[in-house]
Amino acid sequence: MAARIVIVDYDMGNLQSVRNAFKAVGYQAEISPDPASVLHADGIVLPGMGAFGNGMRKLAERDLIDPILEFATGGRPVLGICLGMQLLFEYGEEYGGGPGLGLLTGRATRLPDTVKLPQIGWNLVEPVAAAHPIFEGLDQPYYAYFDHSYAAADVAPADVAAVTDYGRVFPSVVARRNIIGIQFHPEKSSRVGLQMLTNFGRIVCHSRSTLR
């Protein structure tokens, strides 16, 4: 039986593009707003575009916060993409600020006004934890596609897997055990992004066989 990947639907992102990208690399991912679907998945993807506060509010409205936390603390793989990565942290400053999911130490802060915001387009991603399985099969460093004005800060050094420079150096990939966050859009990042989604699928399959 294939591993079950659920893309969390909280009305904050282009979910179809993420699902299509998984399909392109051989993984059937389903889109669901259902808390029970989250709890019974083998791996979940938290995508997202938009404001931090709106993201947390919509997760709360759909009763998804507790299931995501239960899922993550149970050791099963979680992938946060763009806003979804930022929501993994303790706090986000956007639009007055507010608490996040608190699965990772750190906060999402605005990039400096010395650069054009949002950052839209390709930028260099430099792994600092190249051995992590999310990078398997990739030549390093590499370029990926970004679309954001906020980025992670005050992250525990051990959780920083890759960095990018845009106004300041910020963590563009984070990883702590089963929790992975990617600030750029893998579904828009050509071969690099598809390889990372392939790797996440493999991580989910390995976790499923280990936890069964």
C-alpha positions as CSV (number, residue, x, y, z in Angstrom):
1,M,0.0,0.0,0.0
2,A,1.4,3.4,-1.0
3,A,2.3,6.0,1.6
4,R,-0.5,8.6,2.1
5,I,0.5,12.2,1.6
6,V,-2.1,14.8,2.5
7,I,-1.8,18.5,1.4
8,V,-3.5,20.5,4.1
9,D,-6.3,22.7,2.7
10,Y,-6.7,25.9,4.7
11,D,-7.5,28.1,1.8
12,M,-4.1,29.8,1.6
13,G,-2.2,28.6,-1.4
14,N,-2.2,27.0,-4.9
15,L,-2.8,23.5,-3.7
16,Q,-3.4,22.0,-7.2
17,S,0.1,23.0,-8.3
18,V,1.6,21.2,-5.3
19,R,-0.5,18.1,-5.9
20,N,0.4,18.2,-9.6
21,A,4.1,18.4,-8.8
22,F,3.9,15.4,-6.5
23,K,2.0,13.5,-9.3
24,A,4.8,14.4,-11.7
25,V,7.3,12.6,-9.6
26,G,5.2,9.6,-8.9
27,Y,3.4,10.4,-5.6
28,Q,-0.3,10.6,-5.3
29,A,-1.0,13.4,-2.8
30,E,-4.5,14.3,-1.8
31,I,-5.9,17.7,-0.8
32,S,-8.0,17.8,2.3
33,P,-9.3,20.3,4.9
34,D,-10.4,17.4,7.1
35,P,-8.6,17.1,10.5
36,A,-9.2,13.4,10.5
37,S,-7.4,13.1,7.1
38,V,-4.4,14.9,8.6
39,L,-4.3,12.6,11.6
40,H,-4.4,9.5,9.4
41,A,-1.8,10.6,6.9
42,D,1.7,9.2,6.6
43,G,3.1,12.6,5.7
44,I,1.5,16.1,5.5
45,V,2.3,19.1,3.4
46,L,1.5,22.6,4.7
47,P,1.7,24.9,1.7
48,G,0.7,28.6,1.7
49,M,0.8,32.0,0.2
50,G,-0.3,35.1,2.0
51,A,-0.1,36.7,5.5
52,F,1.0,34.8,8.6
53,G,-1.9,36.0,10.8
54,N,-4.5,34.9,8.2
55,G,-2.8,31.5,7.9
56,M,-3.1,30.8,11.6
57,R,-6.6,32.1,11.7
58,K,-7.8,29.9,8.9
59,L,-6.0,26.8,10.4
60,A,-7.9,27.6,13.6
61,E,-11.3,28.1,11.8
62,R,-10.9,24.6,10.3
63,D,-9.8,23.0,13.6
64,L,-6.5,22.0,12.0
65,I,-4.0,23.3,14.6
66,D,-4.3,20.5,17.1
67,P,-4.3,17.7,14.5
68,I,-1.2,19.2,12.8
69,L,0.6,19.4,16.2
70,E,-0.4,15.9,17.2
71,F,0.7,14.6,13.8
72,A,4.1,16.4,14.0
73,T,4.9,15.4,17.6
74,G,4.1,11.8,16.7
75,G,7.2,11.8,14.5
76,R,5.6,11.6,11.1
77,P,7.0,13.8,8.3
78,V,5.8,17.4,7.9
79,L,6.8,19.7,5.0
80,G,6.0,23.4,5.2
81,I,6.2,25.4,2.0
82,C,6.6,29.2,1.8
83,L,4.0,30.6,4.3
84,G,3.6,27.0,5.5
85,M,7.3,27.0,6.5
86,Q,6.8,30.3,8.4
87,L,3.8,28.9,10.3
88,L,6.0,26.2,11.8
89,F,7.8,28.8,13.9
90,E,6.8,30.2,17.3
91,Y,5.9,33.7,16.1
92,G,5.2,35.8,12.9
93,E,5.5,39.6,12.8
94,E,3.3,40.2,9.8
95,Y,0.3,42.5,10.3
96,G,0.8,43.0,14.0
97,G,2.2,39.7,14.8
98,G,0.9,36.5,16.5
99,P,1.9,33.0,17.6
100,G,2.6,30.2,15.1
101,L,2.5,26.5,15.5
102,G,5.7,26.5,17.6
103,L,7.1,23.3,16.1
104,L,10.5,25.1,15.4
105,T,12.3,27.7,17.4
106,G,12.3,31.1,15.6
107,R,10.0,33.7,14.1
108,A,9.1,35.1,10.7
109,T,10.3,38.7,10.2
110,R,10.1,41.2,7.3
111,L,13.0,41.3,5.0
112,P,14.9,44.7,4.9
113,D,13.4,47.6,2.9
114,T,16.8,47.9,1.2
115,V,15.7,45.3,-1.3
116,K,12.6,45.2,-3.5
117,L,9.7,43.4,-1.7
118,P,8.3,40.9,-2.2
119,Q,11.3,38.9,-3.5
120,I,9.9,37.3,-6.6
121,G,12.1,35.1,-8.8
122,W,15.1,32.9,-8.7
123,N,17.8,33.0,-6.0
124,L,20.6,31.0,-4.8
125,V,20.1,28.3,-2.1
126,E,23.2,27.2,-0.3
127,P,22.9,24.1,1.8
128,V,24.7,24.1,5.2
129,A,23.5,20.6,6.1
130,A,24.0,18.9,2.7
131,A,23.7,15.4,4.1
132,H,20.0,15.8,4.9
133,P,17.9,13.5,2.8
134,I,15.8,16.4,1.5
135,F,18.9,17.3,-0.6
136,E,19.6,13.9,-2.0
137,G,20.4,13.9,-5.7
138,L,21.0,17.6,-6.0
139,D,24.1,19.5,-7.1
140,Q,24.8,22.2,-4.7
141,P,24.4,25.1,-4.5
142,Y,21.4,25.6,-6.7
143,Y,18.7,28.2,-7.7
144,A,15.0,28.0,-6.6
145,Y,12.0,30.2,-7.1
146,F,10.9,32.6,-4.3
147,D,7.8,34.7,-3.7
148,H,7.8,36.3,-0.2
149,S,8.4,39.4,2.0
150,Y,9.0,37.6,5.3
151,A,11.6,35.0,6.2
152,A,12.8,33.1,9.2
153,A,15.0,34.6,11.9
154,D,16.4,33.6,15.3
155,V,16.3,29.9,14.2
156,A,18.2,27.4,16.2
157,P,21.5,26.9,14.3
158,A,21.1,23.1,14.3
159,D,17.8,23.5,12.4
160,V,19.2,25.5,9.5
161,A,19.7,23.3,6.5
162,A,20.2,25.9,3.8
163,V,20.5,29.7,3.5
164,T,19.7,32.4,1.0
165,D,20.8,36.1,0.8
166,Y,18.3,38.7,0.0
167,G,18.7,41.9,2.0
168,R,19.9,39.6,4.8
169,V,21.0,36.0,5.0
170,F,18.0,33.9,6.1
171,P,17.3,30.2,6.4
172,S,15.6,29.0,3.2
173,V,15.4,25.4,4.3
174,V,15.0,24.2,7.9
175,A,14.9,20.7,9.3
176,R,14.5,19.2,12.7
177,R,14.0,15.5,12.8
178,N,10.6,14.9,11.0
179,I,9.9,18.7,10.5
180,I,11.1,20.3,7.2
181,G,10.4,23.8,6.0
182,I,11.2,25.2,2.5
183,Q,10.8,29.0,2.0
184,F,10.8,28.8,-1.8
185,H,8.2,27.1,-4.0
186,P,9.5,23.6,-5.0
187,E,6.5,23.2,-7.4
188,K,7.8,26.3,-9.3
189,S,11.5,25.4,-9.0
190,S,11.9,23.1,-12.0
191,R,14.2,20.1,-11.5
192,V,15.5,21.2,-8.1
193,G,12.0,21.5,-6.7
194,L,10.8,18.2,-8.2
195,Q,13.8,16.4,-6.7
196,M,13.0,17.8,-3.3
197,L,9.4,16.7,-3.5
198,T,10.7,13.3,-4.6
199,N,12.9,13.2,-1.6
200,F,10.1,14.2,0.7
201,G,8.0,11.3,-0.7
202,R,10.9,8.9,0.1
203,I,11.2,10.3,3.6
204,V,7.5,9.7,4.1
205,C,7.7,6.1,2.8
206,H,10.7,5.4,5.0
207,S,9.0,6.8,8.0
208,R,5.9,4.8,7.3
209,S,7.8,1.5,7.2
210,T,9.7,2.5,10.4
211,L,6.7,3.6,12.4
212,R,4.4,0.7,11.4
